[in-house]
Amino acid sequence: MLSSLGRKCEQCRVCGGFSVHHASMGYMFGNKKTQYWYNTRTGEVEQGKQSPAHELLGPFDTADQALHADERLRANAQEWAEDDAREEAERNGEQYE
């Protein structure tokens, strides 16, 4: 995905949101769609960026998506750990259980 300035913005592997740069650039250039963020410090959903970026996951299109960001993060982390273990076992010629 490219930002409004043509810079590549990566989708977050953890929460599925896009980089803060992309979200803020979209807002600056007229995309005023409401965005929701999950605050990792408070565990609350914020409408719009209200807290420092290092405390936020997102953006998300709905408050419900943001509310479940921590669940998605845990599920993704578990899936990646299993993938890594499976790949390591295959490299070592072992059977992954």
Backbone torsions as a table, in degrees:
resi	resn	phi	psi	omega
1	MET	NA	142.8	177.6
2	LEU	-109.9	141.4	175.8
3	SER	-75.6	176.8	179.0
4	SER	-61.6	-22.0	-179.9
5	LEU	-96.3	5.8	178.9
6	GLY	84.3	4.8	177.5
7	ARG	-81.7	143.6	179.3
8	LYS	-73.3	129.3	176.5
9	CYS	-114.7	127.4	-178.4
10	GLU	-90.2	141.9	172.8
11	GLN	-80.0	134.6	-176.3
12	CYS	-67.4	128.3	178.0
13	ARG	-70.5	-21.4	-175.6
14	VAL	-83.5	-55.0	-172.0
15	CYS	-110.0	-10.7	179.7
16	GLY	85.9	-7.6	177.2
17	GLY	-77.2	177.4	178.5
18	PHE	-107.5	163.6	-176.1
19	SER	-56.8	152.5	179.3
20	VAL	-58.2	-37.0	178.9
21	HIS	-56.1	-48.2	-177.9
22	HIS	-62.8	-44.9	-178.4
23	ALA	-63.8	-44.4	-178.1
24	SER	-70.6	-34.2	178.7
25	MET	-66.6	-40.6	178.9
26	GLY	-60.7	-40.9	179.9
27	TYR	-66.9	-40.8	-178.6
28	MET	-64.1	-30.1	-176.3
29	PHE	-103.7	28.7	169.6
30	GLY	100.7	-4.4	177.8
31	ASN	-85.2	91.8	-174.4
32	LYS	-98.3	22.9	176.9
33	LYS	-59.3	137.2	179.6
34	THR	-63.8	133.2	177.5
35	GLN	-122.4	149.2	-179.1
36	TYR	-120.3	145.0	-177.2
37	TRP	-129.4	146.0	175.1
38	TYR	-100.5	123.1	179.9
39	ASN	-88.8	114.9	-176.2
40	THR	-72.1	-22.1	179.4
41	ARG	-79.0	-44.7	-175.7
42	THR	-96.1	-20.6	-176.4
43	GLY	76.7	14.5	-177.7
44	GLU	-108.6	158.3	176.1
45	VAL	-90.8	136.6	177.5
46	GLU	-116.4	138.5	174.3
47	GLN	-92.6	113.4	-173.2
48	GLY	79.8	162.2	179.6
49	LYS	-77.2	113.7	179.8
50	GLN	-115.1	-22.9	-175.1
51	SER	-113.7	168.8	177.1
52	PRO	-59.6	145.4	-175.8
53	ALA	-56.7	-34.6	-177.5
54	HIS	-68.6	-9.6	177.6
55	GLU	-100.8	-0.3	-170.5
56	LEU	-115.0	145.4	167.4
57	LEU	-116.2	135.6	178.9
58	GLY	141.5	-168.6	13.5
59	PRO	-86.6	161.4	176.2
60	PHE	-122.9	154.7	-179.4
61	ASP	-76.6	-27.7	-178.4
62	THR	-129.8	157.3	176.9
63	ALA	-65.0	-35.0	179.8
64	ASP	-64.0	-41.9	176.9
65	GLN	-60.8	-44.2	179.6
66	ALA	-64.2	-40.0	-178.8
67	LEU	-60.0	-32.8	-177.8
68	HIS	-98.8	15.3	-178.7
69	ALA	-60.3	-40.4	-178.6
70	ASP	-65.6	-36.1	177.3
71	GLU	-66.3	-43.3	179.2
72	ARG	-63.7	-40.8	178.6
73	LEU	-60.1	-47.6	180.0
74	ARG	-63.7	-42.9	-179.7
75	ALA	-63.9	-43.0	178.4
76	ASN	-64.0	-42.9	-179.9
77	ALA	-61.7	-41.6	178.8
78	GLN	-65.2	-43.0	179.3
79	GLU	-61.5	-43.2	-179.8
80	TRP	-67.9	-37.0	177.9
81	ALA	-63.9	-41.1	177.6
82	GLU	-66.1	-41.2	177.0
83	ASP	-61.0	-44.6	179.6
84	ASP	-62.6	-43.0	179.6
85	ALA	-64.3	-41.3	178.8
86	ARG	-63.1	-45.9	179.9
87	GLU	-64.0	-40.6	178.5
88	GLU	-63.2	-42.7	178.7
89	ALA	-62.9	-42.5	179.5
90	GLU	-64.2	-39.2	178.5
91	ARG	-63.9	-32.3	-178.8
92	ASN	-91.5	4.9	179.8
93	GLY	69.7	25.3	-179.1
94	GLU	-104.3	162.3	176.3
95	GLN	-89.5	129.5	177.2
96	TYR	-91.5	131.6	-179.4
97	GLU	-107.9	NA	NA
